[in-house]
Amino acid sequence: MPPDPYRTSHPARSFLRRSLERQDIAANRYHDHRLGAEIVNIVVGGCVVSDDPNVIVTTTLGSCVAACLYDPVAGIGGMNHFLLPDAGLDTLSLASRYGSAAMEQLINRLLSATARRERLRAKIFGGANVNLMTLPGSNIGERNVEFVMEYLATEGIPTLSWDVGGSTPRAVRFFPTTGRSQRRLIGGETLRDVARSESSFIEHLRRSEIEGEVELF
């Protein structure tokens, strides 16, 4: 059996690491001395993939959903963060195919590094009902959760765990090389900030024209 490329020398891993970092979207990196780790925080539209054991990917979720995918053998994983699902007949959903684009991007980035779809595993977070401005007749958080679960099932990627729904935002930490995750519920003024931010983004989409086949934010 040929050697696993993820078990080769440090220079090879360093090259891969730099390549993965160059593809990160909507991410802010900083060193947390207390945790002794590099924190990569993503916002709406973000996508990060890493094989660095010193990296922790974080995000804050209201009705948004974050999919955390990882390959436990190769020691590589990533997280995305999307606000709207891919299904529905209303104009806003049709204008905003973000869920599908976010999932496709994350999966393709992982497969470009490992080429081993059968080893991918998923954890799902978010989908709370926190919006001040919801779409008519629907709950955005619930629709997001339904979308991502169906998407992963169709792709044949097992979802090992999920923490979704409710009415409280979540702060999430994901350790991409091991798949370990941590979740903290947040409230108070932060809850209102999350709801206002998501509602503002939805209103921006309502005023925006549809452009192109795939939109990323």
C-alpha positions in Angstrom: 0.0 0.0 0.0 1.5 3.4 -0.9 2.2 5.8 2.0 -0.5 8.2 3.0 0.6 11.7 1.7 -0.7 13.1 5.0 1.9 11.2 6.9 4.8 12.5 5.0 7.4 15.1 5.9 6.7 18.5 7.5 7.6 20.4 4.4 5.0 18.6 2.3 2.3 19.3 5.0 3.4 22.9 5.1 2.9 23.3 1.4 -0.6 21.8 1.6 -1.4 24.0 4.6 -0.4 27.2 2.7 -2.5 26.1 -0.3 -5.5 25.5 1.9 -5.2 28.8 3.7 -5.1 30.7 0.4 -8.5 29.4 -0.4 -10.2 30.4 2.9 -13.1 32.8 2.5 -14.5 35.4 5.0 -12.0 34.3 7.7 -10.2 36.3 10.3 -7.1 34.7 11.9 -5.5 35.5 15.2 -3.5 33.8 17.9 -5.2 33.0 21.2 -2.6 32.9 23.9 -5.0 31.4 26.5 -5.9 28.5 24.3 -2.4 28.3 22.7 -4.0 28.0 19.3 -4.6 29.9 16.0 -8.2 30.9 15.9 -9.9 31.2 12.5 -13.2 32.9 12.8 -15.7 32.8 9.9 -18.8 34.8 9.3 -21.7 34.5 6.8 -20.4 33.0 3.6 -17.2 31.8 5.2 -15.4 28.6 4.4 -12.2 27.3 6.0 -10.3 24.0 5.5 -7.2 23.1 7.6 -4.9 20.2 8.4 -3.1 22.2 11.1 -3.6 20.6 14.6 -3.0 24.1 16.1 -6.0 25.6 14.4 -9.5 26.0 15.9 -12.3 27.2 13.6 -15.0 29.3 15.2 -18.2 31.0 14.3 -21.4 32.4 15.8 -24.8 31.1 14.5 -28.4 32.3 14.8 -30.7 30.9 12.1 -27.5 30.3 10.0 -26.1 26.8 9.8 -22.5 25.7 10.0 -21.5 22.3 8.5 -18.3 20.9 10.0 -16.8 18.1 7.8 -13.6 16.2 8.4 -11.6 13.2 7.4 -10.4 11.5 10.6 -7.8 9.4 8.8 -6.1 12.2 6.9 -6.5 14.6 9.8 -8.1 17.4 7.8 -11.5 19.2 8.1 -13.3 22.4 7.5 -16.4 24.5 8.3 -18.8 26.7 6.3 -21.4 29.2 7.4 -24.5 29.9 5.3 -27.7 32.0 6.0 -30.2 30.7 3.5 -31.1 27.2 2.1 -31.3 26.2 -1.5 -35.0 25.2 -1.5 -38.2 27.1 -1.8 -40.3 28.9 -4.3 -40.1 32.5 -2.9 -38.1 35.0 -4.8 -35.5 35.4 -2.0 -34.6 31.8 -1.9 -34.4 31.5 -5.7 -32.1 34.5 -5.7 -29.8 33.1 -3.0 -28.5 29.6 -3.6 -26.1 29.9 -0.8 -26.6 26.6 1.0 -25.8 24.6 -2.1 -22.8 26.7 -3.0 -21.5 26.6 0.5 -21.8 22.8 0.8 -20.3 22.2 -2.7 -17.4 24.4 -1.9 -16.5 22.8 1.4 -16.8 19.2 0.0 -14.8 20.0 -3.1 -12.0 21.6 -1.1 -11.7 18.5 1.1 -11.9 16.1 -1.8 -9.2 18.1 -3.7 -6.9 17.4 -0.7 -7.9 13.8 0.1 -9.9 12.4 -2.8 -11.6 10.1 -0.3 -15.3 11.0 -0.1 -16.1 7.8 1.8 -14.1 8.9 4.8 -15.8 12.3 5.3 -17.9 12.8 8.4 -20.2 15.7 9.4 -21.4 17.6 12.4 -24.1 20.3 12.1 -24.8 23.4 14.2 -27.3 26.3 14.1 -30.7 26.8 12.7 -32.2 28.6 15.6 -35.3 30.7 15.3 -33.9 34.2 16.1 -34.8 36.3 13.1 -36.6 39.6 13.5 -37.6 39.5 9.8 -38.6 36.0 8.6 -39.7 34.9 5.2 -43.5 34.5 4.8 -44.8 31.2 6.1 -41.4 29.7 6.9 -38.7 29.5 9.5 -35.3 30.2 8.0 -33.4 28.2 10.7 -35.7 25.1 10.2 -35.3 25.3 6.5 -31.6 25.5 6.8 -31.4 22.4 8.9 -33.7 20.4 6.6 -31.6 21.5 3.6 -28.2 20.5 5.0 -29.4 17.2 6.4 -31.0 16.2 3.0 -27.9 17.4 1.2 -25.5 15.3 3.2 -27.8 12.3 3.0 -27.9 12.7 -0.8 -24.1 13.0 -0.9 -23.7 9.9 1.2 -21.8 11.7 4.0 -22.7 10.4 7.5 -23.9 13.1 10.0 -22.4 11.9 13.3 -23.9 14.6 15.5 -26.0 17.8 15.4 -27.0 20.6 17.7 -29.8 22.5 15.9 -33.0 24.4 16.3 -34.3 26.2 19.4 -34.4 29.9 19.8 -30.9 30.7 21.1 -27.8 31.5 19.1 -24.7 29.3 19.4 -21.0 29.9 19.5 -19.1 27.0 17.9 -15.5 25.8 18.0 -14.4 23.1 15.6 -11.0 21.3 15.7 -10.6 20.3 12.0 -7.9 17.7 12.3 -9.8 15.6 14.9 -13.5 16.5 14.4 -13.8 17.6 18.0 -16.4 20.3 18.5 -17.6 22.6 21.3 -20.9 24.5 21.5 -21.9 27.4 23.8 -25.4 28.9 23.9 -25.4 32.7 24.0 -28.1 35.2 24.9 -28.7 38.8 26.0 -27.4 41.6 23.8 -25.4 39.1 21.7 -28.7 37.4 20.7 -30.2 40.7 19.6 -27.0 41.5 17.6 -27.1 38.2 15.8 -30.8 38.6 14.9 -30.3 42.2 13.7 -27.3 41.2 11.6 -29.1 38.3 9.9 -32.2 40.4 9.3 -30.1 43.2 7.8 -28.5 40.7 5.4 -31.8 39.3 4.3 -33.2 42.8 3.6 -30.0 43.5 1.5 -30.8 40.3 -0.5 -34.4 41.4 -1.1 -33.1 44.6 -2.6 -30.4 42.9 -4.7 -30.8 41.6 -8.3 -30.1 38.0 -9.2 -26.7 37.8 -10.8 -25.0 34.7 -12.2 -25.7 31.0 -11.6 -23.9 30.8 -8.2 -23.6 33.5 -5.6 -21.2 33.6 -2.7 -21.1 36.0 0.2 
